[in-house]
Amino acid sequence: MQTVLVLITFTLAAGYLLKKFVWNPIFEGRQRSSGTLDGGKTKCGDKDCGCH
């Protein structure tokens, strides 16, 4: 019984680490497309005045 609980705990921990350090960075990298600091919404209009 203890072995089963240890295996379940290990599997959950390994799954969490894989999701955090492998799965999320792969898919976050594909979603980032904006190059400005405020997420693509420049506050000084259409022209690049250098204020951001």
C-alpha positions in Angstrom: 0.0 0.0 0.0 2.8 2.4 0.8 4.5 1.7 -2.5 1.4 2.6 -4.4 1.1 5.9 -2.5 4.8 6.7 -3.2 4.4 6.0 -6.9 1.3 8.2 -7.1 3.1 11.0 -5.3 6.2 10.6 -7.5 4.0 10.6 -10.7 2.2 13.8 -9.6 5.4 15.6 -8.7 7.1 14.6 -12.0 4.0 15.6 -14.0 4.0 19.0 -12.2 7.7 19.6 -12.9 7.3 18.6 -16.6 4.3 20.9 -17.0 6.0 23.8 -15.3 9.4 23.6 -17.0 8.8 21.9 -20.3 5.2 22.1 -21.5 4.4 25.8 -20.6 7.6 27.4 -21.9 7.1 25.6 -25.3 3.6 27.0 -25.8 4.3 30.4 -24.1 7.0 31.0 -26.7 4.6 30.6 -29.5 2.1 33.1 -28.1 4.5 36.0 -27.5 4.4 38.2 -30.6 4.4 41.7 -29.3 7.6 43.7 -29.3 6.6 46.7 -27.3 6.8 47.1 -23.5 3.1 47.8 -23.1 1.9 44.8 -25.1 1.6 46.5 -28.5 -0.6 49.4 -27.3 1.7 52.4 -27.7 0.5 55.4 -25.7 1.8 58.1 -28.0 -0.2 57.4 -31.2 0.7 56.0 -34.5 4.1 57.6 -34.9 7.1 56.3 -33.0 8.2 59.3 -31.0 10.6 57.4 -28.8 8.7 58.0 -25.6 8.2 54.3 -24.8 
